[in-house]
Amino acid sequence: AGGSRQSADLYPGEYEVIQGVPQGWLVDVSCTGGSVDIVDTTASIHLAANEDIVCTFDNSYVGGSISFTNVAVPADGTEFVYFGNLGFHTFTSGQGHTAENLYPGDYEIIQNVVPDWALEVVCTGGDVTVTGGTATVHLGANENVSCDFVNTSTIVQTGSVTIVTDLMGPGSSLTANYSGDLGTFSQGRDDSQVVENLVSGDYQVVQAPLSGWVLSVNCVGGSATASSQGVTIHLNAGEDIVCTFVNRNKSVLFYDDFESNRGWAANAAGTDTATGGQWEWGTPETTKYGEKSFQTSRTTSGSRNLVTGAAAGSNVDSNDVDGGVTSIRSVSIEVPALKEDMVLTLKYYFAHLSNATNADYFRVSIVGETMTKVVLEERGNSDKVFSEWEKLETKVNAFGGQTIYILIETADNGSNSSIEAAVDDVMIKLP
């Protein structure tokens, strides 16, 4: 800016000075002191003897910008095509283009018409004429114009709501009664109801109180606001929201009959070594040893439990625990600090044949913030032990005020011992 150059002692003759012009700039050329022909940014100087000619190249920035963005409601991945003075583009929702250093003038942005979508073009920052899917930007000097091409689906998109009843505690005959915007209905333990083809909006669902039970509601798949006895579900187009009404018996801190998946994690620490028969949540199948059940499909309640390899093997050495340790752990449980007894109970079996050794085991531990306590351990031996359910009962008061989890481990550490184990009906009972 403001630079100059002088060429002295020139002979009379023809001289040409040309300035390059960056995009977005205009130049005005004026000369004094002699004869000069000016065409665009070129000064053709006809220099005579003893003349001193001065030419000024006055540069002004007039560049502007145009930005346009594609918006789709809903943002489902539909592609929209744009063309015109600013090039050819294909965009999904949220994508766009910016052109800079543009000279004043008219620029067209055209979006193709997509069936089942309604288009509205909204522009700011300058003068724009909109006709159908065409926005004509009348760009002035130094203007920055922004346009949103808002495409809204004309197809009515619906969603669904699923209500699940979860009872944490004994009481298989209990029924939860519901009312609200999804109608009136009743459900038992682990029952669910799906209401489909719902338009966007708020839906309130209320559960009648169950005497002696505490209710909480968890929703996934969308937004919801919980209340004391229910929830208001904020359903958007295309959402499938699942709300679980968790009823916990007031006398029970934790309960799992394994009829629904409550988040037990196999090999949570990533240190298991077993190559077969790993712990899993599932529906067990029976494996026979002669007339005896080595793994049984008979649970202590319902049809599911925790089991080492739910599928039946072709024999007792197929799909049993092999090659090392397999583990599974519960979700975290917050234990209150109480003086009265809090008792953990569970049903289990540890089956093995006479090829088992003392290196094989079934173990239940409580893992807290400050300590780990093994509350049950059975070792393999030369006896034949089949899938007969037993009961563990132990106090957890030592973990009061801590967050704990229950860890279950089984190991085949011998020479290909025949090992199976299962757990059902885990409960921590409050006083």
C-alpha positions as CSV (number, residue, x, y, z in Angstrom):
1,A,0.0,0.0,0.0
2,G,1.4,3.4,-1.0
3,G,4.4,2.1,-2.8
4,S,5.9,3.8,-5.8
5,R,8.7,3.4,-8.4
6,Q,10.4,5.9,-10.6
7,S,12.2,5.2,-13.9
8,A,14.4,8.2,-15.0
9,D,16.5,9.1,-18.0
10,L,14.2,7.3,-20.4
11,Y,14.4,7.9,-24.1
12,P,11.2,9.0,-25.9
13,G,9.2,6.1,-27.0
14,E,6.4,3.6,-26.1
15,Y,6.3,2.2,-22.6
16,E,3.7,-0.2,-21.1
17,V,2.9,-0.7,-17.4
18,I,0.6,-3.6,-16.5
19,Q,-0.7,-4.3,-12.9
20,G,-1.9,-7.8,-11.9
21,V,-5.2,-7.6,-10.0
22,P,-5.8,-10.1,-7.2
23,Q,-9.3,-11.7,-7.0
24,G,-11.8,-9.3,-5.3
25,W,-9.9,-6.2,-6.1
26,L,-10.6,-3.3,-8.6
27,V,-8.0,-0.9,-10.0
28,D,-8.4,2.6,-11.3
29,V,-5.5,3.9,-13.4
30,S,-5.0,7.7,-14.0
31,C,-1.9,9.4,-15.5
32,T,-0.7,13.0,-15.8
33,G,2.1,14.8,-17.6
34,G,1.8,13.3,-21.1
35,S,-0.1,11.0,-23.5
36,V,-1.2,7.7,-22.0
37,D,-3.7,5.2,-23.3
38,I,-5.4,3.2,-20.5
39,V,-7.1,-0.1,-21.1
40,D,-8.2,-2.1,-18.0
41,T,-5.1,-2.3,-15.9
42,T,-2.6,-1.5,-18.7
43,A,-1.1,2.0,-19.2
44,S,0.4,2.5,-22.6
45,I,2.7,5.5,-22.2
46,H,3.7,7.6,-25.3
47,L,6.7,9.3,-23.8
48,A,8.0,12.5,-25.6
49,A,11.3,14.3,-25.0
50,N,11.7,15.9,-21.5
51,E,8.2,14.7,-20.3
52,D,7.6,13.5,-16.8
53,I,4.6,11.3,-16.6
54,V,3.1,10.1,-13.4
55,C,0.6,7.2,-13.3
56,T,-1.4,6.2,-10.2
57,F,-2.8,2.7,-9.8
58,D,-5.6,3.1,-7.2
59,N,-6.6,-0.4,-5.9
60,S,-9.8,-1.0,-4.0
61,Y,-11.0,-4.3,-2.4
62,V,-14.6,-4.9,-3.3
63,G,-14.7,-8.7,-2.7
64,G,-17.5,-10.4,-0.9
65,S,-18.4,-13.9,0.1
66,I,-21.4,-16.2,-0.3
67,S,-21.9,-19.2,2.0
68,F,-24.7,-21.7,1.6
69,T,-25.6,-24.7,3.9
70,N,-27.8,-27.7,3.4
71,V,-30.2,-28.4,6.3
72,A,-32.4,-31.5,6.3
73,V,-35.1,-32.2,8.9
74,P,-34.7,-35.0,9.8
75,A,-31.0,-35.4,9.1
76,D,-31.4,-38.9,7.6
77,G,-28.5,-38.8,5.1
78,T,-30.5,-37.8,2.1
79,E,-28.3,-36.1,-0.5
80,F,-29.2,-32.8,-2.2
81,V,-27.6,-31.5,-5.4
82,Y,-26.6,-27.8,-5.9
83,F,-25.3,-26.1,-9.0
84,G,-25.0,-22.6,-10.5
85,N,-22.4,-19.9,-10.5
86,L,-20.6,-21.3,-7.5
87,G,-20.1,-24.8,-8.8
88,F,-21.6,-28.3,-8.5
89,H,-22.0,-29.8,-5.1
90,T,-23.7,-32.8,-3.4
91,F,-24.5,-32.3,0.3
92,T,-26.2,-34.1,3.2
93,S,-27.5,-32.2,6.2
94,G,-25.0,-29.8,7.8
95,Q,-22.7,-29.6,4.8
96,G,-22.1,-26.5,2.7
97,H,-19.8,-24.3,0.7
98,T,-18.2,-20.9,1.0
99,A,-17.0,-18.8,-2.0
100,E,-14.8,-15.8,-1.2
101,N,-13.3,-12.8,-2.9
102,L,-16.3,-12.5,-5.2
103,Y,-16.8,-9.4,-7.3
104,P,-20.1,-7.5,-7.0
105,G,-22.8,-9.0,-9.2
106,D,-25.5,-11.6,-9.4
107,Y,-24.8,-15.2,-8.4
108,E,-27.3,-18.1,-8.7
109,I,-27.4,-21.1,-6.3
110,I,-29.8,-23.8,-7.5
111,Q,-30.9,-26.8,-5.4
112,N,-32.5,-29.7,-7.2
113,V,-36.1,-30.7,-6.2
114,V,-36.2,-33.9,-4.1
115,P,-39.5,-35.7,-3.9
116,D,-41.2,-35.7,-0.5
117,W,-39.2,-32.8,0.8
118,A,-40.3,-29.1,1.1
119,L,-37.7,-26.4,0.6
120,E,-37.3,-23.0,2.3
121,V,-34.4,-20.7,1.6
122,V,-33.4,-18.3,4.3
123,C,-30.6,-15.7,3.5
124,T,-29.0,-13.0,5.5
125,G,-26.3,-10.3,4.9
126,G,-27.5,-8.9,1.5
127,D,-30.1,-8.8,-1.2
128,V,-31.3,-12.2,-2.4
129,T,-34.2,-13.1,-4.7
130,V,-35.6,-16.6,-4.0
131,T,-37.7,-18.4,-6.6
132,G,-38.4,-22.0,-5.9
133,G,-35.1,-23.8,-5.4
134,T,-33.1,-20.9,-6.9
135,A,-31.5,-18.2,-4.8
136,T,-30.1,-15.3,-6.8
137,V,-27.7,-13.3,-4.7
138,H,-27.2,-9.7,-5.7
139,L,-23.8,-9.3,-4.1
140,G,-22.6,-5.8,-3.3
141,A,-19.1,-4.7,-2.6
142,N,-17.7,-6.3,0.6
143,E,-20.9,-8.1,1.5
144,N,-21.0,-11.5,3.1
145,V,-24.2,-13.3,2.3
146,S,-25.2,-16.6,4.0
147,C,-28.1,-18.8,2.8
148,D,-29.6,-21.9,4.5
149,F,-31.5,-24.3,2.2
150,V,-33.8,-25.9,4.7
151,N,-35.4,-29.1,3.5
152,T,-38.2,-30.6,5.6
153,S,-39.5,-34.1,4.9
154,T,-43.2,-34.1,4.0
155,I,-43.5,-37.7,5.1
156,V,-44.9,-38.0,8.6
157,Q,-42.2,-39.9,10.5
158,T,-43.3,-41.8,13.5
159,G,-41.6,-43.4,16.4
160,S,-42.3,-45.9,19.1
161,V,-42.3,-46.2,22.9
162,T,-41.6,-49.5,24.7
163,I,-42.5,-49.8,28.4
164,V,-40.6,-52.6,30.3
165,T,-41.5,-53.7,33.9
166,D,-38.6,-54.7,36.1
167,L,-39.1,-56.1,39.6
168,M,-35.9,-56.2,41.7
169,G,-37.0,-58.5,44.5
170,P,-39.0,-61.7,45.0
171,G,-42.6,-61.5,43.9
172,S,-43.2,-63.2,40.6
173,S,-47.0,-62.7,40.9
174,L,-46.9,-58.9,41.2
175,T,-48.5,-56.8,38.5
176,A,-47.7,-53.2,37.7
177,N,-50.6,-51.1,36.4
178,Y,-50.0,-48.3,33.9
179,S,-52.0,-45.3,32.7
180,G,-51.4,-42.2,30.7
181,D,-51.1,-41.1,27.1
182,L,-50.3,-44.6,25.9
183,G,-53.5,-46.1,27.4
184,T,-54.2,-48.3,30.4
185,F,-52.4,-51.7,30.6
186,S,-50.8,-54.1,33.1
187,Q,-47.5,-56.0,33.1
188,G,-45.8,-58.6,35.2
189,R,-42.1,-59.1,35.8
190,D,-40.0,-58.6,32.7
191,D,-43.0,-57.9,30.5
192,S,-42.9,-55.2,27.9
193,Q,-45.4,-53.4,25.7
194,V,-44.5,-51.6,22.4
195,V,-46.6,-48.7,21.1
196,E,-45.7,-47.9,17.5
197,N,-46.6,-45.3,14.9
198,L,-46.5,-42.4,17.3
199,V,-46.1,-38.9,16.0
200,S,-43.6,-36.5,17.7
201,G,-44.7,-35.1,21.0
202,D,-44.8,-35.7,24.8
203,Y,-46.2,-38.9,26.2
204,Q,-46.8,-39.3,29.9
205,V,-46.8,-42.8,31.4
206,V,-47.6,-43.4,35.1
207,Q,-47.3,-46.6,37.1
208,A,-49.6,-47.1,40.1
209,P,-47.6,-47.5,43.3
210,L,-46.7,-51.0,44.5
211,S,-46.8,-51.2,48.3
212,G,-43.4,-51.9,49.7
213,W,-41.5,-51.1,46.5
214,V,-39.5,-48.1,45.3
215,L,-39.8,-47.0,41.7
216,S,-37.2,-45.5,39.3
217,V,-37.5,-45.1,35.6
218,N,-34.6,-45.3,33.0
219,C,-35.1,-44.4,29.4
220,V,-32.8,-44.9,26.4
221,G,-33.1,-43.9,22.8
222,G,-34.4,-40.4,23.4
223,S,-35.2,-37.7,26.0
224,A,-37.5,-38.2,29.0
225,T,-38.3,-36.4,32.2
226,A,-38.9,-38.6,35.3
227,S,-41.5,-37.9,37.9
228,S,-42.3,-39.6,41.2
229,Q,-44.5,-42.3,39.7
230,G,-43.7,-42.2,36.0
231,V,-42.1,-40.4,33.2
232,T,-42.9,-37.9,30.4
233,I,-41.3,-39.1,27.2
234,H,-40.3,-36.4,24.7
235,L,-40.5,-38.4,21.4
236,N,-39.0,-37.0,18.2
237,A,-39.6,-38.2,14.7
238,G,-38.0,-41.6,14.0
239,E,-37.0,-42.3,17.6
240,D,-37.6,-45.6,19.4
241,I,-37.5,-45.0,23.1
242,V,-37.4,-47.7,25.7
243,C,-38.3,-46.9,29.3
244,T,-37.8,-49.4,32.0
245,F,-39.8,-49.0,35.2
246,V,-37.5,-50.5,37.9
247,N,-39.4,-51.4,41.0
248,R,-37.1,-52.4,43.9
249,N,-38.4,-54.1,47.0
250,K,-37.7,-51.8,50.0
251,S,-36.3,-54.7,51.9
252,V,-33.9,-55.6,49.0
253,L,-30.7,-53.7,48.1
254,F,-30.0,-55.8,45.0
255,Y,-31.8,-58.6,43.2
256,D,-31.3,-60.5,40.0
257,D,-33.2,-63.6,38.9
258,F,-31.5,-63.3,35.5
259,E,-34.8,-63.2,33.5
260,S,-33.6,-60.0,32.0
261,N,-30.0,-58.8,31.3
262,R,-29.0,-56.5,34.2
263,G,-25.5,-55.9,33.0
264,W,-23.3,-58.7,34.3
265,A,-19.9,-58.4,32.5
266,A,-17.8,-61.4,31.6
267,N,-14.0,-61.0,31.7
268,A,-14.5,-57.4,32.9
269,A,-10.8,-57.1,33.9
270,G,-9.6,-58.7,30.6
271,T,-7.5,-61.2,32.4
272,D,-9.4,-64.5,31.8
273,T,-7.5,-67.4,30.4
274,A,-10.3,-70.0,29.8
275,T,-10.6,-71.1,26.2
276,G,-14.0,-72.7,26.5
277,G,-17.1,-72.7,28.7
278,Q,-16.9,-69.0,29.6
279,W,-19.4,-67.5,32.0
280,E,-22.4,-66.0,30.2
281,W,-26.0,-64.9,30.9
282,G,-28.4,-67.1,29.0
283,T,-30.8,-70.0,28.8
284,P,-28.9,-73.2,29.9
285,E,-29.3,-76.5,28.1
286,T,-28.8,-79.9,29.8
287,T,-25.7,-82.0,29.4
288,K,-26.0,-85.5,30.6
289,Y,-23.4,-87.9,32.2
290,G,-25.2,-91.2,32.1
291,E,-28.5,-90.5,33.8
292,K,-27.2,-87.5,35.7
293,S,-27.4,-83.9,34.7
294,F,-23.8,-82.5,34.5
295,Q,-25.2,-79.1,33.4
296,T,-28.9,-78.6,34.0
297,S,-31.6,-76.6,32.2
298,R,-33.5,-76.5,35.5
299,T,-33.0,-73.0,37.0
300,T,-34.1,-72.0,40.5
301,S,-36.5,-69.4,39.0
302,G,-37.6,-68.6,35.4
303,S,-35.6,-70.0,32.5
304,R,-32.3,-68.0,32.6
305,N,-29.2,-67.8,34.8
306,L,-25.5,-67.3,34.8
307,V,-23.8,-70.4,33.4
308,T,-20.5,-71.6,32.1
309,G,-21.3,-72.2,28.4
310,A,-25.1,-72.2,28.1
311,A,-25.3,-74.5,25.1
312,A,-25.3,-78.3,25.7
313,G,-22.1,-80.1,24.7
314,S,-22.1,-83.4,22.9
315,N,-20.6,-84.9,26.0
316,V,-19.4,-83.6,29.4
317,D,-16.0,-82.6,28.0
318,S,-17.7,-80.4,25.3
319,N,-18.5,-76.7,26.1
320,D,-17.4,-77.1,29.7
321,V,-14.8,-74.8,31.3
322,D,-11.4,-75.4,29.7
323,G,-7.9,-73.9,29.7
324,G,-8.0,-71.7,32.8
325,V,-10.1,-69.1,34.6
326,T,-13.4,-67.6,33.5
327,S,-15.1,-64.8,35.4
328,I,-18.2,-62.6,35.4
329,R,-19.1,-59.6,37.6
330,S,-22.2,-57.7,38.6
331,V,-22.9,-54.0,38.1
332,S,-21.8,-51.7,40.9
333,I,-23.9,-51.8,44.1
334,E,-23.9,-49.0,46.7
335,V,-24.1,-50.5,50.1
336,P,-25.5,-48.3,52.9
337,A,-23.7,-48.0,56.2
338,L,-26.1,-49.9,58.5
339,K,-25.6,-51.6,61.9
340,E,-28.2,-54.2,61.2
341,D,-27.4,-57.2,59.1
342,M,-27.4,-57.0,55.3
343,V,-27.3,-60.5,53.8
344,L,-26.2,-61.7,50.4
345,T,-27.8,-64.9,49.2
346,L,-27.5,-66.8,45.9
347,K,-28.1,-70.2,44.4
348,Y,-25.3,-72.1,42.7
349,Y,-23.8,-75.4,41.7
350,F,-20.2,-76.5,40.9
351,A,-20.2,-79.7,39.0
352,H,-17.1,-81.8,38.2
353,L,-16.1,-85.3,37.5
354,S,-13.4,-87.4,39.2
355,N,-10.7,-86.0,36.9
356,A,-11.0,-82.7,38.7
357,T,-8.1,-81.5,40.9
358,N,-7.6,-79.1,43.8
359,A,-6.4,-76.6,41.2
360,D,-9.9,-76.3,39.9
361,Y,-12.4,-74.1,41.7
362,F,-15.6,-72.2,41.9
363,R,-15.3,-68.9,43.8
364,V,-17.6,-66.0,44.8
365,S,-16.0,-62.7,46.0
366,I,-17.2,-59.3,47.1
367,V,-15.0,-56.6,45.8
368,G,-15.2,-53.3,47.6
369,E,-13.3,-50.0,47.6
370,T,-10.9,-51.0,50.4
371,M,-10.9,-54.8,50.4
372,T,-11.9,-58.0,48.6
373,K,-13.5,-60.8,50.5
374,V,-13.9,-64.4,49.2
375,V,-17.3,-65.5,50.6
376,L,-17.4,-68.9,48.9
377,E,-14.8,-71.2,47.4
378,E,-15.2,-74.9,46.4
379,R,-12.3,-76.9,45.0
380,G,-12.3,-79.8,42.7
381,N,-11.6,-83.3,43.9
382,S,-11.8,-86.9,42.8
383,D,-15.6,-87.2,43.5
384,K,-18.3,-86.9,40.9
385,V,-20.4,-83.9,41.7
386,F,-23.5,-83.1,39.6
387,S,-25.6,-80.0,39.0
388,E,-27.5,-79.9,42.3
389,W,-28.4,-76.4,43.5
390,E,-27.0,-75.2,46.8
391,K,-27.5,-71.9,48.6
392,L,-24.9,-69.3,49.8
393,E,-25.8,-66.9,52.6
394,T,-23.3,-64.4,53.9
395,K,-23.3,-60.9,55.6
396,V,-22.0,-57.9,53.7
397,N,-22.0,-55.4,56.6
398,A,-18.2,-55.1,56.4
399,F,-18.7,-53.2,53.1
400,G,-21.1,-50.7,54.5
401,G,-20.7,-47.2,53.0
402,Q,-18.8,-48.7,50.0
403,T,-19.5,-49.4,46.3
404,I,-19.1,-53.1,45.6
405,Y,-19.5,-55.6,42.9
406,I,-19.9,-59.4,43.1
407,L,-17.2,-61.4,41.3
408,I,-17.8,-65.0,40.3
409,E,-14.9,-67.1,39.0
410,T,-14.5,-70.7,37.8
411,A,-11.3,-72.4,36.8
412,D,-10.1,-75.5,35.0
413,N,-6.5,-75.4,36.0
414,G,-5.9,-79.1,35.9
415,S,-5.4,-81.4,33.0
416,N,-8.6,-80.9,31.0
417,S,-10.9,-81.4,34.0
418,S,-14.7,-81.7,33.4
419,I,-16.1,-78.5,35.0
420,E,-19.5,-76.7,34.9
421,A,-21.0,-74.1,37.2
422,A,-24.1,-71.9,37.4
423,V,-25.6,-69.1,39.6
424,D,-29.2,-67.9,40.0
425,D,-31.3,-65.7,42.2
426,V,-28.7,-63.3,43.6
427,M,-30.1,-61.0,46.3
428,I,-28.7,-58.6,49.0
429,K,-31.4,-58.2,51.6
430,L,-31.7,-55.2,53.8
431,P,-32.8,-55.4,57.5
